[in-house]
Amino acid sequence: MKMGKCEYCGSDVDLPFVCRYCGASLCVDHRLPERHDCPNLFRARPPEAGFERPLPRSVSQRRLSIGSLTRREFRDIIVAWVALSFCFSTAYLSRPHLFPFYFMVSLVTLGLGFIAHELTHRSLAGRYGCAAEFRAWPMGLLLALTFALISGGRFVFAAPGAVYVGPKTIGYGGPTRREIGLISLGGPLSNSLIGIGFLGLSPIPGIIGLIGAVGFRANIWLAAFNLIPSGMMDGHKVFSLSPKVWAASAIPVWAITIASYLH
């Protein structure tokens, strides 16, 4: 009999259900798309009569700009940002005189990468005329804290939440498979670019170089982790779009990540 775990709540299941819309393995309580915050929930909705009208760009930008973050989104982003920053600083918990400093460095370097990652998803979804909103994932936050504390900060489950993309705000239907793949690729790509920027600071002596080194490792880890081609990760959606595109983006990032942690 096939054994597994529910990707939403983490409970053990003898025979997991597989969501036909996002591919996640789930327990009986969370098998329905609306019960596990399925990112492709719009596909489960019955088609509506009519035709799809193009979304005026001005309307898309006005509704989905950074300034249009809802109160819940703002709260969830702050919670996830602080939690991830703590996770990346746990290696210094045993040294109380260093922990506050490295926690502040993580808030800056990881915060820039994490917020850019999620807002890139959101911005691209808006460009394609879709509603999008960031939601924290309580189980992901718990897993991030648990793995970070157990491993002493050497492994961080960097999935405290996600941007959920819904139907188009005007007209009918949702994003195409190509659009979903590009929206998903945008987040890890932003982390890779930010990581390269921080890498350029690392040779500078003193605190600037330290910030550069920490920022590079944090952002390249975010990119590598999110490119895992499994479950509800960005990598799964990119792989579904094109295995070649996924390989071209994931393999170099993973190689750099491994090299940076072995260095």
Backbone hydrogen bonds, N-H to C=O, Kabsch-Sander energy under -0.5 kcal/mol:
donor,donor_aa,acceptor,acceptor_aa,energy
4,G,13,V,-1.7
6,C,11,S,-2.7
7,E,25,S,-3.1
10,G,6,C,-1.9
13,V,4,G,-2.9
17,F,26,L,-2.9
19,C,17,F,-0.5
19,C,24,A,-2.7
23,G,19,C,-1.9
26,L,17,F,-3.4
30,H,27,C,-0.6
31,R,28,V,-0.7
35,R,32,L,-1.6
36,H,32,L,-0.8
36,H,33,P,-0.8
38,C,33,P,-2.4
41,L,38,C,-1.5
43,R,40,N,-1.8
44,A,41,L,-1.8
45,R,42,F,-1.0
53,R,51,F,-0.6
60,S,56,P,-2.1
61,Q,57,R,-2.7
62,R,58,S,-2.1
63,R,59,V,-2.3
64,L,60,S,-2.2
65,S,61,Q,-0.7
68,S,65,S,-1.8
69,L,66,I,-1.5
74,F,70,T,-2.6
75,R,71,R,-2.3
76,D,72,R,-2.9
77,I,73,E,-2.8
78,I,74,F,-2.1
79,V,75,R,-2.5
80,A,76,D,-2.6
81,W,77,I,-2.6
82,V,78,I,-2.6
83,A,79,V,-2.4
84,L,80,A,-2.5
85,S,81,W,-2.2
86,F,82,V,-2.2
87,C,83,A,-2.3
88,F,84,L,-2.3
89,S,86,F,-1.2
90,T,86,F,-0.6
90,T,87,C,-1.0
92,Y,89,S,-2.2
93,L,90,T,-1.6
95,R,92,Y,-1.4
98,L,95,R,-2.3
99,F,92,Y,-0.5
99,F,95,R,-1.9
102,Y,98,L,-2.3
103,F,99,F,-2.6
104,M,100,P,-2.0
105,V,101,F,-2.2
106,S,102,Y,-2.3
107,L,103,F,-2.2
108,V,104,M,-1.7
109,T,105,V,-2.9
110,L,106,S,-1.9
111,G,106,S,-1.1
112,L,108,V,-1.9
113,G,109,T,-1.5
114,F,110,L,-3.5
115,I,111,G,-2.5
116,A,112,L,-1.9
117,H,113,G,-2.4
118,E,114,F,-2.3
119,L,115,I,-2.6
120,T,116,A,-2.0
121,H,117,H,-1.7
122,R,118,E,-2.1
123,S,119,L,-2.9
124,L,120,T,-2.5
125,A,121,H,-2.3
126,G,122,R,-2.1
127,R,123,S,-2.0
128,Y,124,L,-1.6
129,G,126,G,-1.6
130,C,125,A,-2.7
131,A,167,P,-2.1
133,E,164,Y,-1.7
135,R,162,A,-2.7
137,W,160,P,-3.6
141,L,137,W,-2.4
142,L,138,P,-2.4
143,L,139,M,-2.5
144,A,140,G,-2.4
145,L,141,L,-2.3
146,T,142,L,-2.6
147,F,143,L,-2.8
148,A,144,A,-2.0
149,L,145,L,-2.3
150,I,146,T,-2.5
151,S,147,F,-2.5
152,G,148,A,-0.7
153,G,148,A,-2.3
154,R,151,S,-0.8
158,A,156,V,-1.5
159,A,157,F,-1.8
162,A,135,R,-2.2
164,Y,133,E,-3.0
164,Y,162,A,-0.7
165,V,163,V,-0.5
166,G,131,A,-3.1
166,G,164,Y,-0.5
168,K,173,G,-2.6
169,T,129,G,-2.1
170,I,129,G,-0.5
180,I,176,T,-2.6
181,G,177,R,-2.3
182,L,178,R,-2.3
183,I,179,E,-2.7
184,S,180,I,-2.3
185,L,181,G,-2.1
186,G,182,L,-1.6
187,G,183,I,-0.7
189,L,185,L,-2.0
190,S,186,G,-2.1
191,N,187,G,-1.8
192,S,188,P,-2.2
193,L,189,L,-2.2
194,I,190,S,-2.3
195,G,191,N,-2.7
196,I,192,S,-2.1
197,G,193,L,-1.9
198,F,194,I,-2.3
199,L,195,G,-2.3
200,G,196,I,-1.4
201,L,197,G,-0.5
201,L,198,F,-1.3
202,S,198,F,-1.0
204,I,201,L,-1.7
210,L,206,G,-1.7
211,I,207,I,-2.7
212,G,208,I,-2.3
213,A,209,G,-2.3
214,V,210,L,-2.6
215,G,211,I,-2.8
216,F,212,G,-2.2
217,R,213,A,-2.1
218,A,214,V,-2.4
219,N,215,G,-2.1
220,I,216,F,-2.4
221,W,217,R,-1.6
222,L,218,A,-2.0
223,A,219,N,-2.1
224,A,220,I,-2.3
225,F,221,W,-3.0
226,N,222,L,-2.0
227,L,223,A,-0.9
227,L,224,A,-0.5
228,I,225,F,-1.5
230,S,228,I,-2.0
233,M,230,S,-2.1
235,G,226,N,-2.4
236,H,228,I,-0.7
236,H,233,M,-0.7
237,K,233,M,-1.1
238,V,234,D,-2.3
239,F,235,G,-2.6
240,S,236,H,-1.9
241,L,237,K,-1.4
242,S,238,V,-2.7
246,W,242,S,-2.5
247,A,243,P,-2.7
248,A,244,K,-2.4
249,S,245,V,-1.5
250,A,246,W,-3.4
251,I,247,A,-1.7
253,V,249,S,-0.8
254,W,250,A,-3.0
255,A,251,I,-2.4
256,I,252,P,-2.4
257,T,253,V,-2.4
258,I,254,W,-2.6
259,A,255,A,-2.3
260,S,256,I,-2.4
261,Y,257,T,-1.8
262,L,258,I,-1.5
263,H,259,A,-1.2
